[in-house]
């Protein structure tokens, strides 16, 4: 069976990461290996880009046989998570084998954790080989840049006369960044050049770090200097971009060097003097080692690939008007650009123009779709023009909110919404097997159900579908020959469109559900009205009606994901009215209060009389914050009735109200709780009345 090599990478669309992706894809194609790419970022991105790292949840032996890692941050998290799993297992085993049934104390747990601390050979769920050296004990293959970094700095001092330097380093928590910086400082110190702390900027190994470093240097009045050392080419290009936008000239105003020799460093507006890593050799070695790991073979802990120097325009070795020279080596030999490479760049540029036009059409078409089905149908129709070879779209049963720094855990249920295969599509056969489309499955058992993708050589990319802090699925696609950045943009747009479509579909479903619930409510209301559920005196529900229909209303509200209030009410002063003015006056008071309650509450609320002067109301969609409004409405209705009828008696009402929700929805229990609140209000009113009478008596 063809081996499945996984690639953990921050991105695949630009800079060093794009070069790594292309090199590994080329090697896997040559060796007939399946490549599964997880472009998940570092978790440190701005805004909600940290959501990209949700794809790392798919890094599992069910999906891949071995893994190539490009990020120290991922590797560190990966090991820590596994350590926690190992510790958890040992704690459970220790408790199970204990002679007594007890919970381990903190000291015992600490002992288990301590036993693992510093252990370099903790078995990973997926065997991995790293492209970065770390202090974690993982096997790695990387460049041997130490001597050439020192030679490059010596070149700037001895050949170009540089005496003052600013340094743009990588993340200060990154092992490689700290190591490169130490070599850099050693080289400067060997020439009696000391770097102050302010002359060092800690970045994140990307272009924005280089641009931000220049802002920092100018704000700190640390410019001009003779040379800026960027400890990777991406950051060097960011420095050059700042210079270009601020009318600074390299190498006249300052010289610039990088590390890595990424593709862009050769074709930048000012080509970057750097250290060539021979990335294809590094990546090829990593794939070979990954295959050995997949076959459960031992591999060396450390594999180093030699590097070489590339002197270009940014240090002044190649004139700015020389567009034929690629670089000059340390033996002063001139290496011109390969004519085929220049031709390929030209072809690629005009192809990019065409591809961008095609993407603009795609964005216009897909944005017109409001339902999930329509959006996916339009997406599938666009695959041939976008040269996408295969694709599967998976949606979770619900949107999952994920906060920053929170590890994403795959749900145990998802739905395969759409599949596509270029071969089947071109052959004229329907692309979706009936058994696959709409199929529910457990993504923890594999990112797609078995049989979705036919058995042939593949290179698949897994991308999270998210919007803001909500994850709602992922897409697995096989890219064609367009630029990787275009595919990443396509599926980012697809995520936005699907988010809107999901919300629109959910809104329609909710409205339809509510219509059905209201229809059920109306039907139940009619059925209850056909029974003896009306109070003869007031016309509101009697005890049977309010208890049955009230509970049914609560149940339907919970089903519609709504809360509400249950009121237990009792009239004030009814006994006095009966004793003073007779029971006819008392009946008028009861009927009037029932009318006031019906006016106060909405038609969909349940108003009923338990008997005597006791009323019950079930109101959906309000909470306790609305109680002052209820009291005001009742008081206004009472005042209006007094003005119109001028009765010889005064009446009022007290009530207790409790909220119902899916955890507290039993009518009897709610009424008991509301009755207690009613009693408290009665006591409070009686106390206020007694105080008032005593005050009036003393004043007389």
C-alpha positions in Angstrom: 0.0 0.0 0.0 1.2 3.5 -0.9 2.6 5.3 2.2 0.9 8.5 3.4 3.4 11.2 4.4 2.0 14.1 6.4 3.3 17.7 6.2 2.7 20.1 9.0 3.4 23.6 7.7 2.3 27.1 8.6 1.2 28.0 5.1 1.7 26.9 1.5 1.3 30.2 -0.3 4.5 32.3 0.0 8.1 32.5 1.1 10.0 29.7 2.7 6.9 27.6 3.4 5.9 27.7 -0.3 9.4 26.5 -1.3 9.2 23.7 1.3 5.7 22.7 0.1 6.8 22.6 -3.5 10.0 20.6 -2.8 8.2 18.0 -0.7 5.3 17.7 -3.1 7.8 17.1 -6.0 9.7 14.4 -4.0 6.5 12.6 -3.0 5.3 12.6 -6.6 8.6 11.2 -7.8 8.6 8.5 -5.1 4.9 7.6 -5.6 3.9 8.6 -2.1 0.7 10.2 -1.0 1.2 13.6 0.6 -1.3 15.0 3.1 -0.7 18.7 3.9 -1.9 20.4 7.1 -1.3 24.1 6.6 -2.4 25.2 10.1 -0.3 28.3 11.0 1.4 28.7 14.4 -1.6 29.6 16.6 -0.1 33.1 17.0 -1.7 34.7 14.0 -3.7 37.9 14.1 -7.5 38.1 14.4 -9.1 34.7 14.1 -6.4 33.1 11.9 -5.5 30.9 14.9 -8.5 28.9 13.7 -6.3 27.5 10.9 -4.6 25.3 13.4 -7.7 23.2 13.8 -6.5 21.0 10.9 -3.8 19.7 13.3 -6.5 17.7 15.0 -6.5 15.4 11.9 -2.8 14.5 12.4 -3.4 10.9 13.4 -2.2 7.5 12.3 -5.7 6.9 10.8 -4.9 9.6 8.2 -1.1 9.5 7.8 1.8 7.0 8.4 4.5 9.6 9.4 4.8 13.3 9.7 7.3 16.0 8.5 7.2 19.0 10.9 8.2 22.5 10.0 7.3 24.4 13.1 8.9 24.2 16.5 5.7 25.6 18.1 3.7 22.8 16.7 6.2 20.2 17.8 6.4 21.6 21.3 2.6 21.6 21.7 2.4 18.1 20.1 4.8 16.7 22.6 3.2 18.4 25.5 -0.2 17.1 24.6 1.1 13.6 24.3 2.9 13.9 27.6 -0.4 14.8 29.2 -2.0 11.8 27.7 0.8 9.5 29.0 0.6 11.0 32.4 -3.2 10.7 32.5 -3.0 7.0 31.5 -0.4 6.3 34.2 -2.6 8.0 36.8 -5.5 5.9 35.8 -3.4 2.7 35.8 -2.0 3.6 39.2 -5.4 4.1 40.6 -6.8 0.9 39.1 -3.9 -1.2 40.6 -4.0 0.5 44.0 -4.9 -1.9 46.8 -7.4 0.6 48.1 -10.0 2.6 46.1 -8.6 6.1 46.4 -7.6 9.2 44.4 -3.9 9.8 44.0 -2.6 12.8 45.9 -0.7 15.7 44.4 2.7 14.3 45.4 2.0 11.0 43.6 0.8 12.7 40.5 3.8 15.0 40.5 6.1 11.9 40.7 4.5 10.5 37.6 4.8 13.8 35.8 8.4 14.2 36.9 9.3 10.8 35.6 8.5 12.0 32.1 10.0 15.5 32.3 13.0 15.8 30.0 12.4 12.4 28.4 13.3 12.9 24.7 11.9 9.6 23.3 8.2 9.8 24.3 6.4 7.8 21.6 4.4 10.1 19.4 0.9 9.1 18.0 2.5 9.7 14.6 6.3 9.2 14.1 7.7 12.5 13.0 10.9 14.0 11.5 11.5 17.8 12.0 12.9 20.3 9.5 14.0 22.4 12.5 16.4 21.6 15.2 14.9 21.8 18.7 15.8 20.9 22.3 12.9 18.5 22.5 14.9 15.4 21.4 13.0 14.9 18.1 15.0 13.6 15.1 15.6 16.4 12.6 17.1 17.1 9.2 18.2 20.7 8.6 20.9 23.0 7.2 24.4 23.3 8.6 24.6 27.1 8.5 26.9 27.9 11.4 30.2 28.5 9.5 28.6 30.2 6.5 26.6 32.6 8.7 29.9 33.7 10.3 31.5 33.9 6.9 28.7 36.1 5.5 29.0 38.5 8.4 32.7 38.6 8.1 32.2 39.3 4.4 30.1 42.4 5.3 32.8 43.6 7.7 36.0 42.8 5.7 34.8 43.4 2.1 32.1 46.0 2.5 33.5 47.9 5.5 30.4 47.5 7.7 30.9 48.6 11.3 27.3 49.2 12.7 24.5 46.6 12.6 20.9 46.1 13.4 19.6 42.5 13.7 16.1 41.1 12.9 15.8 37.8 14.7 13.0 35.2 14.9 10.8 34.5 17.8 12.7 34.7 21.1 11.1 31.4 22.3 12.3 29.6 19.1 15.3 27.3 19.5 16.7 27.9 16.0 16.2 31.6 16.2 18.2 31.8 19.4 20.9 29.5 17.9 21.2 31.6 14.8 21.4 34.8 16.9 24.2 33.3 19.0 26.3 32.5 15.9 25.6 36.0 14.6 26.8 37.6 17.9 29.8 35.4 18.0 30.8 36.5 14.5 30.4 40.2 15.3 32.2 39.8 18.6 35.2 38.2 16.8 35.5 41.6 15.0 35.1 43.5 18.2 31.6 44.7 17.3 29.1 44.7 20.2 25.4 44.8 19.7 23.2 46.6 22.2 19.9 45.2 23.2 18.0 48.0 21.4 19.7 47.0 18.1 17.9 43.7 18.2 14.3 43.1 17.1 12.5 39.9 17.8 10.1 39.0 15.0 8.2 35.9 13.8 10.2 34.9 10.8 7.7 36.4 8.3 7.8 39.5 6.0 5.7 41.6 8.4 8.4 41.1 11.1 11.0 42.6 8.7 8.7 45.6 8.0 7.9 46.0 11.7 11.5 45.8 12.6 12.3 48.9 10.4 9.5 50.9 12.1 11.0 49.9 15.4 14.6 50.9 14.4 13.4 54.3 13.2 11.3 55.0 16.2 14.3 54.2 18.4 16.5 56.4 16.3 18.7 53.4 15.4 19.0 54.3 11.8 21.1 54.7 9.7 23.4 51.7 10.2 25.8 50.1 7.8 24.0 46.7 7.6 20.9 45.0 8.7 21.1 41.3 9.4 17.8 39.4 8.9 18.1 35.9 10.2 15.8 34.5 7.4 15.0 35.7 3.9 11.3 36.3 4.5 12.2 39.0 7.1 14.9 40.4 4.8 12.3 40.9 2.1 10.1 42.7 4.6 13.0 45.0 5.4 13.4 45.7 1.7 9.7 46.4 1.3 9.9 49.1 4.0 13.0 50.6 2.3 11.2 50.7 -1.0 8.1 52.4 0.4 10.1 55.0 2.3 12.5 56.0 -0.5 15.5 54.3 1.1 18.0 52.7 -1.3 19.7 49.3 -0.8 22.8 48.9 -0.7 23.6 52.7 -0.7 21.7 53.7 2.5 22.3 50.4 4.2 23.2 46.9 3.2 21.0 43.8 3.8 21.7 40.1 4.3 19.3 37.1 4.9 19.4 33.4 5.5 17.7 30.7 3.4 17.9 31.6 -0.3 14.2 31.2 -0.9 12.9 31.6 -4.4 11.8 35.2 -3.9 15.3 36.3 -2.7 16.6 35.7 -6.2 13.9 37.7 -8.0 13.3 40.5 -5.4 13.5 44.1 -6.7 16.9 44.1 -4.9 18.1 40.5 -4.8 19.1 39.3 -1.4 22.6 38.2 -0.3 22.0 35.1 1.7 23.0 31.5 2.6 21.8 28.9 0.3 20.2 26.0 2.2 19.8 23.5 -0.7 16.2 23.2 0.3 15.5 20.4 -2.2 18.2 18.3 -0.6 16.8 19.0 2.9 13.2 18.2 1.9 14.2 15.1 -0.1 16.1 13.8 2.9 13.1 14.5 5.2 10.8 12.5 2.9 13.2 9.6 2.8 13.4 9.6 6.6 9.7 9.9 6.9 9.3 6.8 4.8 11.6 4.9 7.1 9.6 6.0 10.1 6.4 4.9 8.3 8.1 1.5 7.9 9.0 1.5 11.6 12.8 1.7 10.7 15.3 3.6 12.9 16.6 6.9 11.6 19.5 9.1 12.8 18.8 11.7 15.4 20.5 14.5 13.4 21.0 14.9 9.6 22.8 18.0 8.4 22.8 19.4 4.9 25.7 21.6 3.8 25.1 25.3 2.8 26.8 27.8 0.6 27.1 31.6 0.2 25.2 33.7 -2.3 26.4 37.3 -2.8 23.9 39.5 -4.6 22.7 43.1 -5.0 21.7 43.8 -1.3 25.3 43.6 -0.1 26.7 45.4 -3.2 28.5 42.5 -4.8 26.1 42.6 -7.8 25.3 46.0 -9.4 21.7 47.1 -9.3 21.6 47.3 -13.1 22.8 43.8 -13.5 19.7 41.6 -14.2 21.6 38.6 -15.6 23.6 37.6 -12.6 21.9 35.3 -10.1 24.7 35.4 -7.5 28.5 35.4 -6.9 29.9 32.6 -4.8 32.6 32.8 -2.2 35.2 32.0 -4.9 34.1 35.1 -6.8 32.6 33.0 -9.6 29.6 34.6 -11.3 26.5 32.4 -11.7 24.0 33.8 -14.3 20.3 33.1 -14.3 19.2 30.0 -16.2 17.3 31.1 -19.3 14.7 28.4 -18.7 14.0 29.8 -15.3 13.4 33.3 -16.6 11.1 31.9 -19.3 9.1 30.0 -16.7 8.8 33.1 -14.6 7.4 35.0 -17.5 4.9 32.2 -18.3 4.0 32.0 -14.7 3.2 35.8 -14.5 0.8 35.8 -17.4 -0.8 32.5 -16.2 -1.4 34.3 -12.9 -3.2 37.1 -14.7 -5.5 34.5 -16.3 -6.0 32.7 -13.0 -6.9 35.9 -11.2 -9.5 36.7 -13.8 -10.9 33.1 -13.4 -11.0 33.6 -9.6 -12.9 36.9 -9.9 -15.6 35.1 -11.9 -15.7 32.4 -9.3 -16.2 34.9 -6.5 -19.0 36.6 -8.3 -20.8 33.4 -9.0 -20.5 31.8 -5.6 -21.5 34.9 -3.7 -24.9 34.8 -5.3 -25.8 31.6 -3.4 -27.7 31.7 -0.1 -28.3 28.0 0.7 -25.6 25.4 1.5 -26.7 23.2 -1.4 -26.6 26.0 -3.9 -23.1 27.2 -2.7 -21.7 23.6 -2.9 -23.2 23.1 -6.3 -21.6 26.3 -7.6 -18.3 25.3 -6.0 -18.3 21.9 -7.7 -19.2 23.4 -11.1 -16.1 25.7 -10.7 -13.6 22.9 -10.0 -12.7 22.2 -13.7 -11.9 25.8 -14.4 -9.9 26.0 -11.2 -8.0 22.8 -12.0 -9.0 21.2 -8.7 -8.5 17.4 -9.1 -10.5 16.2 -6.1 -12.4 17.6 -3.2 -14.5 16.7 -0.2 -16.4 19.2 2.0 -17.3 18.1 5.5 -19.5 20.0 7.9 -20.0 19.5 11.6 -23.5 19.0 13.0 -23.2 22.4 14.7 -20.9 25.4 14.9 -18.1 25.0 17.5 -16.8 28.1 19.2 -13.0 27.9 19.8 -11.2 30.6 21.7 -7.5 31.6 21.2 -5.0 29.3 22.9 -7.8 26.6 23.2 -6.9 23.2 21.7 -9.5 22.2 19.1 -11.0 18.8 19.5 -12.7 17.1 16.6 -16.4 16.3 17.2 -17.4 12.7 16.9 -20.0 13.4 14.2 -19.8 15.2 10.9 -21.5 15.0 7.5 -19.8 14.6 4.1 -21.7 17.3 2.2 -20.0 17.1 -1.2 -17.3 15.0 -3.1 -15.6 15.6 -6.4 -13.2 13.6 -8.5 -11.7 15.0 -11.7 -11.4 11.5 -13.3 -15.1 10.6 -12.7 -16.2 14.1 -13.7 -14.4 14.0 -17.0 -15.6 10.4 -17.7 -19.2 11.7 -17.6 -20.1 9.6 -14.6 -21.9 11.3 -11.7 -19.3 12.4 -9.3 -21.1 11.6 -6.1 -21.6 8.0 -5.1 -25.1 7.8 -3.6 -23.7 6.0 -0.5 -21.3 8.9 0.2 -23.3 12.1 -0.4 -24.8 13.3 2.9 -23.2 10.5 4.8 -22.6 11.0 8.6 -19.3 9.7 10.0 -16.9 10.1 12.8 -14.0 12.4 11.7 -11.9 11.0 14.5 -11.7 7.8 12.6 -10.4 9.5 9.4 -10.9 12.9 7.8 -13.1 11.3 5.1 -15.0 8.0 5.0 -13.1 5.2 3.3 -13.8 5.1 -0.4 -14.3 8.8 -1.0 -11.0 9.1 -2.8 -10.1 6.4 -5.4 -6.8 4.5 -4.9 -4.2 6.5 -6.9 -1.3 8.8 -6.1 -2.6 11.9 -4.4 -1.5 15.1 -2.8 -4.2 16.4 -0.5 -4.5 19.6 1.5 -6.7 19.9 4.6 -8.1 23.3 5.4 -10.3 24.4 8.2 -13.7 26.0 7.5 -14.3 28.7 10.1 -15.6 32.2 10.6 -14.5 34.4 13.4 -14.3 32.1 16.5 -16.6 29.4 15.1 -15.4 26.2 13.4 -18.0 24.5 11.2 -16.1 22.0 9.1 -13.2 21.4 6.8 -12.3 20.8 3.2 -9.9 18.2 1.8 -8.8 19.0 -1.7 -6.2 18.0 -4.3 -4.8 21.1 -5.9 -4.0 21.5 -9.6 -1.3 23.6 -11.3 -2.5 27.0 -10.1 -0.5 28.9 -7.5 -1.1 27.5 -4.0 -2.0 31.0 -2.8 -5.0 31.0 -5.2 -6.3 27.8 -3.8 -5.9 29.0 -0.3 -7.9 32.2 -1.2 -10.6 30.1 -3.0 -11.3 28.0 0.0 -11.1 31.0 2.4 -13.9 32.6 0.3 -15.8 29.3 0.3 -15.6 29.3 4.1 -17.2 32.8 4.2 -19.9 31.8 1.7 -20.7 28.6 3.6 -20.9 30.5 6.9 -23.5 32.8 5.4 -25.3 29.8 3.8 -25.3 27.9 7.1 -26.7 30.8 9.0 -29.4 31.4 6.2 -30.3 27.7 6.2 -30.5 27.6 10.0 -32.7 30.8 10.0 -35.1 29.2 7.5 -35.1 25.9 9.5 -35.7 27.8 12.8 -38.6 29.8 11.2 -40.1 26.6 9.7 -39.8 24.9 13.1 -41.4 27.8 14.9 -44.3 27.8 12.4 -44.8 24.1 13.1 -44.6 24.6 16.8 -47.1 27.5 16.6 -49.4 25.3 14.5 -49.1 22.6 17.2 -49.8 25.1 19.9 -52.8 26.4 18.0 -54.1 22.9 17.5 -53.6 22.0 21.1 -55.3 25.3 22.1 -58.3 24.4 20.0 -58.4 20.9 21.4 -58.3 22.3 25.0 -61.0 24.8 24.1 -63.2 22.0 23.1 -62.9 20.5 26.6 -64.0 21.9 29.9 -61.0 24.2 30.4 -62.6 27.6 30.7 -63.3 29.3 34.0 -67.0 30.2 34.0 -66.7 33.4 35.9 -63.7 35.0 34.1 -63.4 33.3 30.7 -59.7 32.5 31.3 -58.4 29.0 31.6 -59.6 27.1 34.7 -57.3 25.0 36.9 -57.3 22.0 34.5 -56.7 24.2 31.4 -53.9 26.4 32.9 -52.0 23.3 34.3 -52.3 21.3 31.1 -51.9 24.1 28.5 -49.3 25.8 30.7 -47.0 22.8 30.8 -47.5 22.2 27.1 -46.6 25.8 26.4 -43.4 25.4 28.5 -42.4 22.2 26.6 -42.9 23.8 23.2 -41.0 26.9 24.3 -38.0 24.7 25.4 -38.1 22.8 22.1 -37.9 26.2 20.3 -34.9 27.1 22.6 -36.8 29.8 24.4 -37.1 30.6 28.1 -39.9 32.5 30.0 -41.6 33.2 33.3 -44.3 31.4 35.3 -46.4 33.8 37.6 -48.3 32.8 40.7 -50.7 35.7 41.5 -53.1 36.5 44.3 -55.5 39.4 44.6 -55.1 41.9 47.4 -58.1 42.7 49.6 -60.7 40.4 48.0 -62.0 39.2 51.5 -62.5 42.8 52.5 -64.5 43.5 49.4 -66.7 40.4 49.9 -67.2 41.2 53.6 -68.0 44.9 53.0 -69.7 45.1 49.6 -70.9 41.5 49.1 -69.9 38.6 46.9 -71.3 40.2 43.8 -68.8 43.0 44.2 -66.1 40.3 44.8 -67.1 38.6 41.6 -66.8 41.9 39.7 -63.3 42.4 41.2 -62.2 38.9 40.1 -63.5 39.3 36.6 -62.0 42.7 36.3 -58.6 41.4 37.4 -58.8 38.6 34.9 -59.5 41.2 32.2 -56.5 43.3 33.3 -54.2 40.3 33.2 -55.4 39.4 29.7 -54.7 43.0 28.6 -51.3 43.0 30.3 -50.0 39.8 28.8 -49.9 38.8 25.1 -52.4 36.6 23.3 -49.9 33.7 23.1 -49.3 33.8 26.9 -51.4 31.5 29.1 -53.6 33.2 31.7 -55.7 31.0 34.0 -57.5 31.0 37.4 -56.8 28.3 39.9 -59.8 29.3 41.9 -60.9 32.0 44.4 -58.5 34.9 43.9 -55.5 32.9 42.6 -54.2 33.3 39.0 -51.4 31.6 37.1 -49.7 33.1 34.0 -47.1 31.4 31.7 -45.3 33.9 29.5 -42.8 32.9 26.8 -39.8 34.9 25.8 -39.4 37.3 28.8 -37.3 37.3 31.9 -37.2 38.8 35.4 -35.8 42.1 34.1 -39.2 42.6 32.5 -41.1 42.5 35.8 -41.2 46.3 36.4 -42.9 46.7 33.0 -45.5 44.1 34.0 -46.2 45.8 37.3 -46.5 49.2 35.5 -48.9 47.8 32.9 -51.2 46.2 35.6 -51.2 49.4 37.7 -52.1 51.6 34.6 -54.9 49.2 33.7 -56.2 49.3 37.3 -56.1 53.1 37.3 -58.0 53.3 34.0 -60.7 51.0 35.3 -61.1 53.0 38.5 -61.5 56.2 36.4 -64.1 54.7 34.1 -66.2 52.8 36.7 -65.6 54.7 40.0 -66.1 51.5 42.2 -66.6 51.8 46.0 -63.7 49.4 46.6 -60.0 49.2 45.9 -58.3 46.0 44.7 -54.8 45.0 43.7 -52.7 41.9 43.0 -49.4 40.4 44.2 -47.3 37.8 42.4 -44.2 35.7 42.5 -42.4 35.0 39.2 -39.8 32.3 38.4 -37.9 31.7 35.2 -38.3 28.4 33.3 -35.6 26.9 31.0 -34.6 23.5 29.8 -33.1 22.7 33.2 -36.2 23.9 35.2 -39.4 23.2 33.2 -41.8 21.3 35.5 -45.0 23.2 36.0 -45.7 22.0 39.5 -42.2 22.8 40.7 -42.2 26.2 39.1 -45.6 27.1 40.8 -44.2 26.0 44.2 -41.2 28.3 43.7 -43.4 31.1 42.5 -45.8 30.7 45.5 -42.8 31.2 47.9 -42.0 34.5 46.1 -45.7 35.5 46.2 -45.8 34.8 49.9 -42.7 37.0 50.4 -44.3 39.9 48.5 -47.5 39.6 50.5 -45.5 39.8 53.8 -43.6 42.8 52.5 -46.8 44.6 51.5 -48.4 43.8 54.9 -45.3 45.2 56.7 -45.3 48.4 54.6 -49.1 48.8 55.3 -48.6 48.3 59.1 -45.8 50.8 59.2 -48.0 53.3 57.3 -50.9 52.8 59.7 -48.7 53.3 62.8 -47.2 56.4 61.2 -50.7 57.9 60.5 -51.9 56.9 64.1 -48.9 58.7 65.7 -49.4 61.8 63.7 -53.1 62.0 64.8 
